[in-house]
């Protein structure tokens, strides 16, 4: 990818600064300059054209939401591409965890573990999940609540708690691991 000339970098930084200050029209300059770049990157990173386009739109939505955190004068391109790259990584993680490999005959392979029995009482399940979250240690509970229940991005969770994003990710991982263990009894097949 060619490096833009310094005057273009400055023009985008000025436009983003104006947009962060409330000038909605300045966003058009940023969007028109960076949208084609983000689209090319997403098509390279994501092998699904529809998902790639959705992630391009999500990238600029995140830019909009984070405009108050933009450091005036900082290069805009790398900031936007970083947001796009993180979204693509998250999409790969989600797709990887939802993928089901089929046998040659097109059947879902047997895993050797009986599937969980359906839960008859949804309210009981909700109560179990809420109780399991309430049992989490105070250092883990808010991260799980903000990230999974409120759907906030990890960077926002870290900022709200006054910790680094890496620390928030570690706490989230530990919280999910504890929740998985707590809720295993709810989803295990009773003999």
C-alpha positions as CSV (number, residue, x, y, z in Angstrom):
1,X,0.0,0.0,0.0
2,X,1.6,3.3,-1.1
3,X,2.3,5.8,1.6
4,X,0.2,8.9,1.3
5,X,2.0,12.3,0.9
6,X,2.4,14.3,4.1
7,X,-0.1,16.9,2.9
8,X,-2.8,14.2,2.5
9,X,-2.0,12.9,6.0
10,X,-2.3,16.4,7.4
11,X,-5.5,17.1,5.5
12,X,-7.1,13.9,7.0
13,X,-5.8,14.7,10.5
14,X,-7.3,18.2,10.2
15,X,-10.7,16.8,9.0
16,X,-10.8,14.2,11.8
17,X,-10.0,17.0,14.3
18,X,-12.9,19.1,13.0
19,X,-15.1,16.0,13.1
20,X,-14.1,15.3,16.7
21,X,-15.0,18.9,17.5
22,X,-18.5,18.5,16.1
23,X,-18.2,19.3,12.4
24,X,-20.2,16.4,10.9
25,X,-19.4,17.5,7.3
26,X,-15.6,16.8,8.0
27,X,-16.4,13.1,8.3
28,X,-17.2,13.0,4.6
29,X,-13.5,13.9,3.9
30,X,-12.3,11.1,6.2
31,X,-14.7,8.5,4.9
32,X,-14.1,9.2,1.2
33,X,-10.4,9.0,1.6
34,X,-10.3,5.9,3.8
35,X,-13.3,3.8,2.8
36,X,-11.6,2.4,-0.3
37,X,-8.5,1.5,1.7
38,X,-10.6,-0.2,4.4
39,X,-12.6,-2.1,1.8
40,X,-9.4,-3.4,0.1
41,X,-8.0,-4.5,3.5
42,X,-11.3,-6.2,4.6
43,X,-11.5,-8.1,1.3
44,X,-8.0,-9.4,1.9
45,X,-8.6,-10.3,5.5
46,X,-12.2,-11.7,5.3
47,X,-13.1,-14.3,2.7
48,X,-16.8,-13.4,2.7
49,X,-17.7,-10.3,0.6
50,X,-21.0,-9.6,2.5
51,X,-19.3,-9.9,5.9
52,X,-16.3,-7.8,4.7
53,X,-18.7,-5.0,3.7
54,X,-20.5,-5.2,7.0
55,X,-17.2,-4.9,8.8
56,X,-16.3,-1.8,6.7
57,X,-19.5,-0.1,7.9
58,X,-18.8,-1.3,11.5
59,X,-15.3,0.2,11.2
60,X,-16.7,3.7,10.4
61,X,-19.4,3.3,13.1
62,X,-16.6,2.6,15.6
63,X,-14.6,5.6,14.3
64,X,-17.8,7.7,14.9
65,X,-18.2,6.4,18.4
66,X,-14.5,6.9,19.2
67,X,-14.2,10.3,17.7
68,X,-13.9,12.0,21.1
69,X,-10.8,9.8,21.9
70,X,-9.0,10.9,18.7
71,X,-5.8,12.7,19.5
72,X,-5.8,15.9,17.4
73,X,-3.0,15.9,14.8
74,X,-2.4,12.1,14.9
75,X,-2.4,10.2,11.6
76,X,-6.0,9.0,11.0
77,X,-5.2,6.2,8.5
78,X,-3.3,3.9,10.9
79,X,-6.0,4.5,13.6
80,X,-8.8,3.5,11.3
81,X,-7.0,0.5,9.9
82,X,-6.3,-0.7,13.4
83,X,-10.0,-0.5,14.2
84,X,-10.7,-2.4,11.0
85,X,-8.1,-5.1,11.7
86,X,-9.4,-5.7,15.2
87,X,-12.9,-6.1,13.9
88,X,-11.6,-8.6,11.3
89,X,-9.8,-10.6,14.0
90,X,-12.9,-10.7,16.1
91,X,-14.9,-11.9,13.1
92,X,-12.5,-14.7,12.5
93,X,-12.7,-15.8,16.1
94,X,-16.5,-15.8,16.0
95,X,-16.6,-17.7,12.7
96,X,-14.0,-20.2,13.9
97,X,-15.9,-21.0,17.1
98,X,-19.2,-21.5,15.1
99,X,-17.7,-23.7,12.4
100,X,-18.9,-27.3,12.2
101,X,-16.8,-29.7,10.1
102,X,-18.7,-32.3,8.2
103,X,-17.7,-35.8,7.2
104,X,-17.1,-36.8,3.6
105,X,-20.8,-37.9,3.4
106,X,-21.9,-34.4,4.5
107,X,-22.9,-35.6,8.0
108,X,-22.1,-33.9,11.3
109,X,-19.5,-36.3,13.0
110,X,-20.3,-38.0,16.2
111,X,-18.3,-36.6,19.1
112,X,-18.9,-39.2,21.7
113,X,-20.6,-36.9,24.1
114,X,-24.3,-36.7,24.4
115,X,-25.7,-33.3,23.5
116,X,-27.2,-31.4,26.4
117,X,-30.8,-31.9,27.2
118,X,-33.1,-29.0,26.4
119,X,-33.8,-26.8,29.3
120,X,-37.6,-26.9,30.0
121,X,-37.7,-23.8,32.1
122,X,-36.1,-20.7,30.5
123,X,-36.6,-18.7,33.6
124,X,-34.7,-21.3,35.6
125,X,-31.8,-21.1,33.1
126,X,-31.7,-17.3,33.3
127,X,-31.7,-17.5,37.1
128,X,-28.8,-20.0,36.9
129,X,-26.8,-17.7,34.6
130,X,-27.4,-14.6,36.8
131,X,-26.5,-16.6,39.9
132,X,-23.3,-17.8,38.3
133,X,-22.4,-14.2,37.3
134,X,-23.1,-13.0,40.8
135,X,-20.8,-15.6,42.2
136,X,-17.8,-14.3,40.1
137,X,-15.1,-12.5,42.1
138,X,-15.5,-8.7,42.2
139,X,-12.5,-8.3,39.9
140,X,-14.0,-10.5,37.1
141,X,-17.7,-9.7,37.4
142,X,-17.8,-6.2,35.9
143,X,-15.7,-7.2,32.9
144,X,-18.1,-10.1,32.1
145,X,-21.1,-7.9,32.6
146,X,-19.9,-5.0,30.5
147,X,-18.5,-7.1,27.7
148,X,-21.0,-9.9,27.3
149,X,-24.2,-8.6,28.8
150,X,-23.9,-5.0,27.7
151,X,-22.0,-5.8,24.5
152,X,-19.3,-3.1,25.0
153,X,-16.0,-3.4,23.2
154,X,-13.1,-4.6,25.4
155,X,-11.3,-1.2,24.9
156,X,-14.3,0.6,26.4
157,X,-14.6,-1.9,29.2
158,X,-10.9,-1.4,30.1
159,X,-11.3,2.4,30.0
160,X,-14.4,2.3,32.2
161,X,-12.6,0.2,34.8
162,X,-9.4,2.2,34.6
163,X,-7.2,-0.8,33.5
164,X,-5.3,-1.7,30.4
165,X,-7.1,-3.6,27.6
166,X,-4.8,-6.6,28.0
167,X,-5.7,-6.8,31.7
168,X,-9.4,-6.6,30.8
169,X,-9.0,-9.5,28.3
170,X,-7.3,-11.6,30.9
171,X,-10.0,-10.9,33.4
172,X,-12.7,-11.7,30.8
173,X,-11.0,-15.0,30.0
174,X,-10.8,-16.0,33.6
175,X,-14.5,-15.0,34.2
176,X,-15.7,-17.0,31.2
177,X,-13.7,-20.0,32.3
178,X,-15.3,-19.8,35.8
179,X,-18.8,-19.3,34.3
180,X,-18.2,-22.3,32.0
181,X,-17.3,-24.5,35.0
182,X,-20.3,-23.1,37.1
183,X,-22.8,-23.7,34.4
184,X,-21.5,-27.1,33.3
185,X,-23.8,-28.8,35.8
186,X,-26.8,-27.0,34.3
187,X,-26.0,-28.2,30.8
188,X,-24.7,-31.7,31.6
189,X,-27.0,-34.6,30.9
190,X,-28.5,-36.0,34.1
191,X,-28.2,-39.8,34.5
